[in-house]
């Protein structure tokens, strides 16, 4: 089984528990904070990822982190279980899968918009409103700039290309009134 599939299974189980026992948003914040903590401490990250560190040592480290962080019991149990099974390297993928389930529950779509030049905040807001209206769902927009696109914009919604085309001529993108 691939690591992505394993992470999805852990995330699904955690999400089911979160919906029944607590607030999924809180669980997501706790997963985010522990993932960020591990990434920000290179020695900790190396120890967690190293196959030469025995799972018992990883479990001891995780238990200490859980006690200091005062995590929700579901998150604490998941972290300890991952340490026992030497699967802590899956944590970032579990977080991603959990966040996807949370967005799905909240009916939020993620849209990635790539344009030839950077969009002004007013243009981003107008684009977000138009995508929300078109999909009848809340949409979060992430923008990327690719100068080689010239006059094209590519919209990716939930990992699918929603449209490709000359959405705005370059000169009209530069004006905030034309979105």
C-alpha positions as CSV (number, residue, x, y, z in Angstrom):
1,X,0.0,0.0,0.0
2,X,1.4,3.4,-0.9
3,X,2.1,6.0,1.8
4,X,-0.6,8.3,0.3
5,X,-3.2,5.5,0.7
6,X,-2.0,4.8,4.2
7,X,-2.1,8.5,5.2
8,X,-5.6,8.7,3.7
9,X,-6.8,5.8,5.9
10,X,-5.3,7.3,9.0
11,X,-6.9,10.7,8.2
12,X,-10.3,9.1,7.5
13,X,-10.2,7.3,10.8
14,X,-9.1,10.5,12.7
15,X,-11.7,12.6,10.9
16,X,-14.5,10.1,11.8
17,X,-13.4,10.3,15.5
18,X,-13.2,14.1,15.3
19,X,-16.7,14.4,13.9
20,X,-18.1,12.2,16.7
21,X,-16.1,13.4,19.7
22,X,-14.8,17.0,19.1
23,X,-14.4,19.8,16.6
24,X,-12.6,18.7,13.4
25,X,-11.2,22.2,13.0
26,X,-9.5,21.9,16.3
27,X,-8.0,18.6,15.3
28,X,-6.8,20.1,12.1
29,X,-5.1,22.9,14.0
30,X,-3.4,20.5,16.3
31,X,-2.2,18.3,13.4
32,X,-0.9,21.5,11.7
33,X,1.0,22.6,14.8
34,X,2.7,19.3,15.5
35,X,3.6,19.0,11.8
36,X,5.1,22.5,11.8
37,X,6.9,21.8,15.1
38,X,8.6,18.8,13.6
39,X,9.5,20.6,10.4
40,X,10.9,23.6,12.4
41,X,13.3,21.4,14.4
42,X,15.7,19.6,12.1
43,X,17.1,17.3,14.8
44,X,13.6,16.2,15.7
45,X,12.7,15.7,12.1
46,X,15.8,13.6,11.4
47,X,15.1,11.5,14.5
48,X,11.5,10.8,13.4
49,X,12.5,10.0,9.8
50,X,15.6,8.0,10.6
51,X,15.1,4.2,10.3
52,X,18.1,3.8,12.7
53,X,16.1,5.3,15.6
54,X,13.9,2.5,17.1
55,X,10.2,3.0,17.3
56,X,10.3,2.8,21.1
57,X,12.6,5.9,21.2
58,X,10.3,7.7,18.8
59,X,7.3,6.8,20.9
60,X,9.0,8.3,24.0
61,X,9.7,11.5,22.1
62,X,6.1,11.7,20.9
63,X,4.7,11.0,24.4
64,X,6.8,13.9,25.7
65,X,5.6,16.2,22.9
66,X,2.0,15.1,23.5
67,X,2.2,15.9,27.3
68,X,3.8,19.3,26.7
69,X,1.4,20.2,23.9
70,X,-1.8,19.1,25.6
71,X,-3.2,17.6,22.4
72,X,-6.7,16.3,22.0
73,X,-6.9,12.6,23.0
74,X,-7.6,11.5,19.4
75,X,-4.5,13.4,18.1
76,X,-2.4,12.1,21.0
77,X,-3.5,8.5,20.3
78,X,-2.8,8.8,16.6
79,X,0.7,10.3,17.2
80,X,1.6,7.5,19.7
81,X,0.3,4.8,17.3
82,X,2.2,6.3,14.4
83,X,5.4,6.2,16.5
84,X,4.8,2.6,17.6
85,X,4.4,1.6,14.0
86,X,7.3,3.7,12.8
87,X,4.9,5.7,10.5
88,X,5.5,9.3,11.8
89,X,6.8,10.2,8.4
90,X,3.2,10.0,7.2
91,X,2.2,13.0,9.3
92,X,2.4,15.7,6.6
93,X,0.3,13.5,4.2
94,X,-2.2,12.7,7.0
95,X,-2.5,16.4,7.6
96,X,-3.2,17.0,3.9
97,X,-5.8,14.2,3.7
98,X,-7.5,15.4,6.9
99,X,-7.6,19.0,5.5
100,X,-9.1,17.7,2.3
101,X,-11.9,15.9,4.3
102,X,-12.5,19.0,6.3
103,X,-12.9,21.2,3.2
104,X,-15.2,18.5,1.8
105,X,-17.3,18.6,4.9
106,X,-17.5,22.4,4.9
107,X,-18.2,22.3,1.2
108,X,-15.1,24.5,0.4
109,X,-13.4,24.2,-2.9
110,X,-9.7,25.0,-3.5
111,X,-8.9,26.9,-6.6
112,X,-5.5,27.5,-8.0
113,X,-5.3,30.3,-10.5
114,X,-2.2,30.9,-12.6
115,X,-1.9,34.2,-14.4
116,X,0.7,35.9,-16.5
117,X,1.1,38.8,-14.1
118,X,0.3,39.1,-10.4
119,X,-3.3,39.9,-9.6
120,X,-4.2,42.8,-7.4
121,X,-6.1,42.0,-4.2
122,X,-9.4,43.4,-5.7
123,X,-9.0,41.2,-8.7
124,X,-8.4,38.1,-6.5
125,X,-11.5,39.0,-4.5
126,X,-13.6,39.4,-7.6
127,X,-12.2,36.2,-9.1
128,X,-13.0,34.4,-5.8
129,X,-16.6,35.7,-5.9
130,X,-17.1,34.7,-9.5
131,X,-15.8,31.2,-8.9
132,X,-18.0,30.9,-5.8
133,X,-21.0,32.0,-7.8
134,X,-20.1,29.6,-10.6
135,X,-19.7,26.6,-8.3
136,X,-22.4,27.6,-5.7
137,X,-19.8,26.8,-3.0
138,X,-17.2,28.7,-0.9
139,X,-13.9,28.8,-2.8
140,X,-10.5,29.6,-1.5
141,X,-8.2,30.9,-4.2
142,X,-4.4,30.5,-4.4
143,X,-2.6,32.4,-7.1
144,X,0.6,31.7,-9.0
145,X,2.4,33.8,-11.6
146,X,3.8,32.4,-14.8
147,X,5.0,35.2,-17.1
148,X,5.2,32.8,-20.0
149,X,1.4,32.4,-20.1
150,X,1.1,35.9,-21.7
151,X,-2.7,36.3,-21.9
152,X,-3.9,32.9,-20.6
153,X,-5.2,31.9,-17.2
154,X,-5.6,28.4,-16.0
155,X,-8.0,27.7,-13.2
156,X,-7.6,24.5,-11.2
157,X,-10.4,23.6,-8.8
158,X,-9.9,20.6,-6.6
159,X,-7.0,19.3,-8.7
160,X,-9.0,19.5,-11.9
161,X,-8.4,22.0,-14.7
162,X,-11.7,23.9,-14.7
163,X,-10.9,26.1,-17.6
164,X,-8.1,27.3,-19.9
165,X,-8.4,30.3,-22.0
166,X,-7.7,33.9,-22.6
167,X,-9.6,35.1,-19.6
168,X,-8.2,38.6,-19.6
169,X,-6.0,40.4,-22.1
170,X,-2.8,41.5,-20.3
171,X,-3.7,45.1,-20.5
172,X,-7.1,44.6,-18.8
173,X,-5.5,42.5,-16.0
174,X,-3.4,45.5,-15.1
175,X,-6.6,47.5,-14.5
176,X,-8.5,46.4,-11.4
177,X,-11.9,47.3,-12.8
178,X,-11.6,44.5,-15.4
179,X,-11.8,41.1,-13.8
